Amino acid sequence: MKPELRYSGVRNEYVIWCPTCGYRTRPDSNKQSVIADWYLSNQPGNKHIENLWIKRYLEIREGATTVAQENENNAI
């Protein structure tokens, strides 16, 4: 199955989601950022990218994230 680009008008967020494995990008209000995130997280043969993918996949399994939650978690 192909990944799906989704948009939430309520939250003003884009996300790309894979219906096969459930992996999804971090939500963002910028469509190009989400597309770049998807591309960079799907580079076969790159061990660093694979480790980041696994980390993100485990985060997804723990619960849903929104832009507000991401900003809160990454605040300085």
FENWOHU-V197772 format. One record per residue. SS is DSSP state (alpha for helix, beta for strand, coil for the rest). PSI is psi in degrees with one decimal (999 if undefined). NEAR is the number of other ideal C-beta (glycine too) atoms within 12 Angstrom. Layout:
ss=SS psi=PSI near=NEAR
ss=SS psi=PSI near=NEAR
This chain:
ss=coil psi=148.3 near=10
ss=coil psi=148.9 near=10
ss=coil psi=152.2 near=23
ss=beta psi=131.9 near=19
ss=beta psi=123.2 near=22
ss=beta psi=151.0 near=21
ss=beta psi=133.4 near=19
ss=beta psi=110.7 near=18
ss=coil psi=-29.7 near=9
ss=coil psi=-43.7 near=9
ss=coil psi=-5.7 near=19
ss=coil psi=51.5 near=16
ss=beta psi=139.9 near=30
ss=beta psi=152.5 near=29
ss=beta psi=144.3 near=33
ss=beta psi=131.5 near=30
ss=beta psi=136.7 near=27
ss=coil psi=114.4 near=23
ss=coil psi=-17.3 near=13
ss=coil psi=-51.9 near=11
ss=coil psi=-13.4 near=17
ss=coil psi=-1.0 near=17
ss=coil psi=141.8 near=28
ss=beta psi=154.9 near=32
ss=coil psi=168.4 near=37
ss=coil psi=140.6 near=33
ss=coil psi=146.0 near=31
ss=beta psi=150.9 near=30
ss=coil psi=-9.5 near=21
ss=coil psi=117.9 near=18
ss=alpha psi=-42.9 near=20
ss=alpha psi=-35.1 near=15
ss=alpha psi=-40.8 near=21
ss=alpha psi=-41.6 near=29
ss=alpha psi=-43.0 near=19
ss=alpha psi=-41.0 near=18
ss=alpha psi=-44.3 near=30
ss=alpha psi=-47.1 near=30
ss=alpha psi=-47.0 near=15
ss=alpha psi=-25.6 near=19
ss=coil psi=1.6 near=30
ss=coil psi=57.2 near=22
ss=coil psi=100.2 near=17
ss=coil psi=145.0 near=9
ss=coil psi=-4.4 near=8
ss=coil psi=109.6 near=13
ss=alpha psi=-39.7 near=11
ss=alpha psi=-46.3 near=13
ss=alpha psi=-39.4 near=19
ss=alpha psi=-42.5 near=16
ss=alpha psi=-40.8 near=14
ss=alpha psi=-39.5 near=21
ss=alpha psi=-46.3 near=26
ss=alpha psi=-43.4 near=17
ss=alpha psi=-46.9 near=17
ss=alpha psi=-41.0 near=27
ss=alpha psi=-41.5 near=19
ss=alpha psi=-36.8 near=14
ss=alpha psi=-42.0 near=21
ss=alpha psi=-42.3 near=23
ss=alpha psi=-27.5 near=15
ss=alpha psi=-27.9 near=12
ss=coil psi=164.2 near=10
ss=coil psi=152.3 near=20
ss=coil psi=151.1 near=24
ss=coil psi=170.1 near=22
ss=alpha psi=-42.4 near=25
ss=alpha psi=-43.1 near=17
ss=alpha psi=-41.1 near=18
ss=alpha psi=-44.9 near=23
ss=alpha psi=-39.5 near=16
ss=alpha psi=-41.9 near=11
ss=alpha psi=-28.3 near=15
ss=coil psi=10.3 near=11
ss=coil psi=146.8 near=8
ss=coil psi=999 near=5
